[in-house]
């Protein structure tokens, strides 16, 4: 009885003649997973909404209605290329060299503050010019910090859950980056990063009273900075009553609320937004959800939020599966990415709908913004890498088990014949 013949009844319908050599999963199967379909839907919807929300502004300013759409497509191609490059790197490499990413993020956030190197736009110095591209340093920092803290917390998980050992070092590193971000200033990215890292700390088992203490201290610190900064205080006052100064500081928020009101249940129809016609500033970036609400209505807005919800659920499912296999690093990556997407999407929608003070944060995969889009694609590259290695692990486990059983099945008749001869 040959080994392949013994393997066939063990695997049943899953058996293939070249099963032993097949130690890699089918890439087409991975790319047709529910997660990738949801991701593709968000990307496609983003292209449509960037085209719809920017066409009037682009035609008035640049004389080309498709200016931002073309650039968005170029950034999308670059993002998908970056996603592929990230997915090709094994997770053990990301974990081993996470400190290199930390140094890279630190250098970028320092360089962006240097006059002559960093570019100042609308009062904030957040961008680095790299050849023909403009790179937002805080977006790179988000990717680097998620990978670094996933590796750091994996190494310190037991200590953090029992003795809080290593917590001060982690908070010190986080504090340095938050200070650099606030010097730009980039208050929105600071909130997203702090929320993500705090959630990851809770995930690894940080004691509840310590977590609550950190949340109270962090919330108090952010509130103090908001109150001591004149322009942040003005944003807070405007958010509470935008109609009190609707033609000055409250202009952007009131125009966004008008867009929500125009949309009603089913919207004005795709492409029929009035507010995007030079009334609503940043309609294709930070306030793209207001255009979505106006053109697609409440129903369309809920469907977009449902897509984000489904994306988060899929990421959390992968986190749970990796924890079941004791793969803490991959689980922390999935959890951190899920929290980042969730927090950033909620803040963007909250700002556009008037539930939160104005912050310069994009809607992941939907808003126009090259750095943000490439960051999101790079994070999805990590997700695809986790899926790939998970499937490889499953295939190898199945083949290993089947090989062991088939070896026993081949050896069993030989023992029987040997007994008969005796």
QUIUR-V74933 format. One line per field, one symbol per residue. psi: psi as a letter, one per 40 degrees, with the letter a starting at -180 (. if undefined). burial: # if it has 24 or more other ideal C-beta (glycine too) atoms within 12 Angstrom, else .. A space follows every 50 residues. Layout:
# QUIUR-V74933
psi: ???
burial: ???
This chain:
# QUIUR-V74933
psi: hidddddddddbeeiidfddegeiihddddeeiddddddddddddddddd ddeedddddddeehdedddddddddddddddddddddehiddddddfddd dddddddddddeehhddihhhfehgeihhgbeihhhdddddddddddddd dddddeddddddefheddddddddddddddddedigdddddddddddddd dddefhiddddddddddddddddddddehdddddddddddgdedfeebde dddddddddddddbdeieiheehddegedhifdecdfddddddddeaddd ddddddddddddddddddddddddefgddddddddddddddddddddddd ddeediihighihhedihhddddddddddddddddddddddddddddddd ddddddddddddddddddddd.
burial: .....##..##.......##....#....#..#.##.###.##.###### ########......#.###.###.##.###.##..##.#.#..##..#.. ##.###.######....##....#####.....################# #######..#...#.##..##.##.###.##################### ######...##..#...#...#..##.....#..##.##..#......## ##########.##...##....#####.###################..# #..##.##.###.######.###...######################## ####.####################################.###..##. .##..#................
